Amino acid sequence: MQSRSDFDAWSAGKSYEHYMGRWSRRIAAEHLTWLNPEKGPDWLEFGCGTGALTSTILQNCAPNSVLATDAS
């Protein structure tokens, strides 16, 4: 018998990307514009999912470093 967690849409990258990742990529740059961070700080991102915001931070914010983690 399979458990409910076998079908958890948030536990697999492909499913997560379908539900959230596509939206995260669309709003990540706008979120960073609103945040208006200085260039060069170290970043810590909790709950990074498939990395849409992390990628945008790397492309647009010139960070010293980025540590991104996700429980899944």
N, C-alpha and C positions, 0 to 999 in steps of 0.2 A: 504494500500500500504506500502510495506516495504522500508525502506531507504537504501541507499548504506552502511551506517555504520553498518547495521545488518550483513553484510558479510565481515566486515573488519578483515582480517587475523591476524592483530596485536593486536586486542582488547581481544582476548581469549587466555588463557594459552596453551591450547592444540594445537591450530593453530600455535602460536608462537613457541612452542617447535618443531613442525614439520619443520618449516622453518629455525629457528635460533638456538634454544637450542641445537640441536644435534651437530652443528658446534661449538658453544660456549664451550661445554664440552670438545671437542677435542683440542681446542687451548688454553684453560684457563691456564693450567699448563705451556705451552711454553711461554705464555705471561708473567706470573709471573717470570719465569726463566730469561727472557730478562730484566724485570723490576728490578730484584735482590733487593727486599725490605729487610730492616732490620727486625729482629724479634721484635714483641711487639708493633708496632705503632697502633693508632686508624685508622680505614679505613672508608671512605665514598664512596659509589658506587651509582652513578646516572644511571638510566636506566638498572636496574639489570635483567629485564625480569623474567625468571623463576628461577633464582638464580644459574646458572652454575658457574659463576666466583666467586660469594659470597661463594659458597660451597668449591671451590678450595682454596680460601683465608683462610677460617676457617681450612681446612685440612693441609695446607702447610706453612702458614705464622705466626702462633702463635700470632694473633692479640690481643691487649688489648680489642678492641671492633670493631664491624662492624655495620654500619648503611647503609642499602641498601634500595633504593626506586625506584619505577617505576610508571610513570603516569597512566599506564593502571590499 
